[in-house]
Amino acid sequence: MTKNKQQGMTFIGILFVLAIIAFFAIVVIRLLPMYQEYYGVLSILETMKPEMRDKELSKAETMRLLNARFNTGYVFSVKKENIKLHRNRGNTAVKKIVIDYEVREPFIGNIDVVGTFHAEAAVNVQ
């Protein structure tokens, strides 16, 4: 008589693996949009550098361009109070843009995921 060996995972083992997969799927679903938006902000700042250097934009012009690009780039987390524009002494043209902002997303229940982001673009003074 031969004994059959039982092989494979138990039902509880399968549920445990599925729970771990679901947890990491929720993490990715919550974090991915935050980071996509952040890389959008970085891309917008990179495209602003040549304009800041060549056109010598004022603070108002810079804010108008940033807002237009944020709207077309689906950047909704950056508010006006998160943007700091810097000029050199005696110059009206913006030479540096610093953006510090925070994104809070609900995670599970009353637990939130908070992302803090910093981006800046500066042009060299000639």
Order of alpha helices (4+ residues) and beta strands (2+ residues): alpha-alpha-beta-beta-beta
